[in-house]
Amino acid sequence: MNGATKLLENSVEFGAKLASARKSRNLSQEDVARHLGVSRPIVVAIEKGARPVKMQELVKLASLFGRTIHELVGKHTIVDTFVPQFRVSQSAAVTQESLTSAQLLFQRLCEDYINLEKMLKSPMYSRYPEQYPLGNLGPQAAAEEIANLERARMNLGQGPLTNVLEVLETEMGLRVFVIPIDEFRIAGMFAFTSELGGCILINGNHPITRQNWSAAHECGHFLTNRYSGEITVLIDYERKPRSEQFADCFAGSFLMPAPGLRQRFRRIVQSQNDFTVGDLCGLADQYGVSMEALCSRLERLGCIRKGSWSTISRGDGQRLRKHLGISTRESRPIYLPDRYRRLAVQAFSQEIITESELMRFLHCSRVEAREVVNALTCAEGVNDAAGSAYQIELDFSESVEVSTTEKS
């Protein structure tokens, strides 16, 4: 291959990448032409690789697409079919700017994840099922059925989940991120593409209990409606759409499975012949949900009288927790999957990415990035003879021999 042919192919590839970046922002070629101050045929020529991009044009394009120049000229994969699903309230007055910012952040996190996988040739193994049809079942009945099927499929049992986000990634194969979103009214969103698979973003500004609920809620949407990107506008005085009713019911059924919760509730009642507000708080902490969610679930299961939550709290769970001396769970501002963090550290250790790129992947400062590297590349051991502790430096790329029985 001569130099001219290779340059032409690179231009074609670069032009196609610019087109993907444009489409990912739902911009037309006319929009780009107007922003650059050129004619539409010139934009067409650029995207076909027939006309080179000037540096000042590249700077403008990066700004328009919400990308860095490195992302546009490097090997960074840009997915133009990324259309997240999320819900907003009409009365919330959510601005288009805040929605666009959240969507772009979500997309870049997902693209970063798959780019790390490509760098290290370590694709994610997806374990999620085919999309479930809701059929003619009501939202609650469908939620109970699908939640039970998923729990059984992933061997999760009937007890509380200690880390919902980790379960959704390691057991189902979803990419789950928690990042602060400026628009507080957006609890979460999810997206699905053939290249990225299933992805979920949770608002890190919300309390952990809300984050857990939002993750399960978005998972419910993913399991039943992953192929259509949409924005659902929730109007306060109207009935929730069936899909929203199902997702809420699924979150409750998945996080608090009926058999296990009933069993725990009955143990408490049988041991003390009573069920107190303190018991309610304790169960809520066990399941990682809010007191209101736990109370609502117990009401639905017929364990306590309907309307109990409004009676005992007057809608103020924070007041109750403070009165009982139980601390409110803090928010989880940033959660990046362990596998994602390890891939980033491995890429840095192998000098595939720079320290600045590592900081961008981990969404942290230089000092914090170095702390993450140290934490992940060292393991503690104990000297059996002396009983003293020591540290082992780990090389993530080092192979561990697989037994012959596992290979067969």
DAURQUI-V54710 format. One record per run of one state. SS is the DSSP state (2 for helix, 1 for strand, 0 for the rest). FROM is the first residue (numbers start at 0). TO is the last residue. If there is no record, write none. Layout:
ss->[SS	SS]
from->[FROM	FROM]
to->[TO	TO]
This chain:
ss->[0	2	0	2	0	2	0	2	0	2	0	1	2	0	2	0	2	0	2	0	1	0	1	0	1	0	1	2	0	1	0	2	0	2	0	2	0	2	0	2	0	2	0	1	0	1	0	2	0	2	0	2	0	1	0	1	0	2	0]
from->[0	2	24	28	36	39	48	54	65	68	73	84	89	92	95	120	138	153	163	172	174	179	187	193	196	203	206	207	225	230	234	241	255	257	272	276	287	290	300	307	313	316	324	330	331	334	336	337	349	354	362	365	376	377	382	388	393	403	407]
to->[1	23	27	35	38	47	53	64	67	72	83	88	91	94	119	137	152	162	171	173	178	186	192	195	202	205	206	224	229	233	240	254	256	271	275	286	289	299	306	312	315	323	329	330	333	335	336	348	353	361	364	375	376	381	387	392	402	406	407]
